[in-house]
Amino acid sequence: MEKLGPYLLGPNDENQGIYTGDAKELAKAIPDESVDLIFTDPPYSKEFLPLYGWLAKEAFRILKPSGFLLAMCGQLYLNQIFKMMDRHLDYFWKYEVGLSGWAAGVVWPQGNTSVNIVVRSKPILAYSKGLALPRTSTLSLFYGSGGDKRFHKWGQDVVSTRYYIDCFSAPGDLVIDPFVGGGTTPCACILINRNWLAFEINPEMAELARQRVAQTQPPLFVPEPQQLELSV
């Protein structure tokens, strides 16, 4: 079983891979420049905004040179998130995961309850440690299978998560999710042969994620890495 510092990496077997605790404390044991990709979905409300600054700063420490951080976010405080992340990493692109039907969200800008915005996409901010490129061409807008709320009230779908992890890492790379929630990132990693490590502060949610991951089986034949051919 592979290790990273004191942590046993996934697959999840007897709690290996998903660790319960505050990511800000658990991440201190991750060695410098040991991670290929961070893919995560922090909480979006205003009280948690400082997590994006911490995430970018910690990413600069633990990512390998040319490694990437991909972080989902809401759009109410996008300008503040950009400022915090720009201090530590190099901006690459703002991707969007398309939402449709029941998966669409509603927000009230500036607290105005009479006028709302129906949200049809979710940003994924891509930042790198130094100038870098993903492994292949990428789609700026990707429609997955819609948000998956079976395992977490803010859960994301495996399809879009798998797509972007595939584009920004290679088989055997190490992917970390500091805010794993219902376990979407580990499940996506299992499907495309990535090593992974995840943290979750809620013990009940962490256990649910472990159970979900334990039931996720890798394919008999791992598909070739995603390649996008574009005609101009």
N, C-alpha and C positions, 0 to 999 in steps of 0.2 A: 504494500500500500504506500503510495507516494505521500510525502509530507511537505509542508511549507512552514518553516519555523516549528512551532509546537503543534500545528494543525494537521490532522489527517484529511486529505482531500477526498472529494466524492469519487466513486458512487457512495451513496448514503448507506452505511452498514453499521449498526450499533452506534448511531449518532455521528458517524464520520461524515464530514462535509458541511453540515449545518450546525452552527454553534449558537447557543443562546446567550445574549448579553448586548450591551451597548456597543455599537460598531466603533465608536470613537475610542473605546478602551481596548476592544479586541484587536483592532487594526494595528495597535502599537507593536504587536508581536510579529507582524508581517515583515520579512526582511526587505531592505531597500532594493529597488530595481529587480523585483522577482515576479511581476505580474504582467501578462500580455494585454489583457483587456479588463476593464471594469464596466459592467453593464448593470444598471440599477434604476430603480424607480422610487426615489425618496418621497415622503409625504409632501403635499403641495401647500398646505395652509400657511399663512403668514408667520406663525410662531416657529415653523420649522425652516424658514428661509436660510438661517445661518448654516444649516447642514450642507448647502451647496458650496459655500466657501470652504468649509472643512473638507468636503469631498474632493474639491479641486486641489487643495493644498496637500492632502494625503496622497492623492493620485500622483502628484509630481514626485513624491518620495518613493512610492512602491512600484510605479510603472517602469518597465524597461524603457530604454531610449526608443522613441518612435511608437511606444504603446499608446492606446486610446482609452479615453473615458467616454462612455455614452450614457447620458443621464436623461430620463424622462422628466418632464416638468409640466406644471400648469402654465397658463398664459397671463394671469393677472399680474404677476410679478416678474415677468420675463426680463424686463430691463435691469432689474436688480440682480437677477441670477447671472446675466451676462457679465455685469461688472465684477461680481465676486469671482467668477471662474476665469475671467480674463487676467486676473492678477497672477495666476499660477501656471496656466496652460495656454497652448496655442489653439485658437478657434479654427475648426475645420468646416462644419456645416450644421445647419438646422434641418434635420429630417422631420417628416411628419408621418404619423400612423393615421390613416384615414378611418373615421368612425361613421357608421351609418345606422339608421333605424333606432332601435332601443339603446344602442351603444353610444349615441350622441349625448353630450352633456350640456348643462345650462349653467351659466355664470351671470352674476350681477356686478358689472363694473362699478367701482367706487361706491359700493354699498347701496346703489340705487335699486330698490325693489320693484320699480315700475317699468324699467327697461332692462331686458336681459339679452344675452348673446347665446345663441344655440351653437355649441362647439361641435364641429365636424372633423376635427383632427387633433392629435396630441403630439407636441414637439418632442423630439429626441435630440438633445444637444450633443454634438460630437466634438471633442477636444483631444488634442494629442500632446504628448510630451516631446517637444521639439517638432520640427516640420516632418510630417509623415503622411502616408497614403494608406487607404484600406487595401485589402488584398486584391480586390476586383472593382469593377465599375459598380455603382450603387444607384438605387432608385430614391429620389428625393421624397416621393410620396409612395407609401406602401400600404395596401389594404390587406390586413390579416383576416382573422376569423372573428373579430370583435372582442371586446373586453370579456375576460373569463372571471366571473364573480363567484364561482363555485367554491373557491378555496380562500378568497380574501375579498372584502368589500371593495377594494381598489385594485383587484387583480387584473393583469394584462394577459393577452393571448399568447400562446406558445408560438404560433405561426410567424408573427412579426418579430418576436424576440429571437427566434431561431434564425430568421433571415438576416438581421443585422449582426448577430454574433458571428454568423457564417462569413459575412462580408468583411468583418474587422478582425478576424482571427483565423488561425489555421488548425487543422487537426492536431491534437496533442497540446495545444496552447492552454494556458491557465487563465480562466475567467473568474472574476470575483464579483459577488453581489453583496454589498454591505447591508442592504435593506430588503431581504429576500421575500418577506411577506408569505404568500402562499406557495412559493417554490417554483415559479415559472422559469426563472433563469436556469436553475439546475436541470429541470426537465428538458429544456431546449439543448443544453450542453450534452446531455446523454444521447440525444438523437443524432448529434453530429460529431461525436467523439472529441469533446473538449474536457479537460480537467476543470474542476470547479471547487470553489470555496464560498460559503455564504454565512451571513450573520443575521440574526433576528432577535429583537429585544423582547418580544412577547413570547413567553414560554409555551403557551397553548398554541399559538400560531406556528412556532418553530416545530412543535411536535406534529402538527397537521401537515406542514411542509415535508417533514421527514417521511411520513406515511405516504404522501403523494409521490415523492421521488422514489420510494422503495417499490412502488407499483409501476413505475415508468421503465419499460424495457427498451434497450437499444435495438435498432433494426438488425436483422440478420446480415444485411449488406449495407454498410455505411455509404451513402451516396457521395459522389465526387463533390468537392467544394463548389459552391455557387459561383458561376461565371456569367456575367451579363454582357452579351454582345450587342453593341449599339451601332446602328447605321446612321450616318450623318447625311 
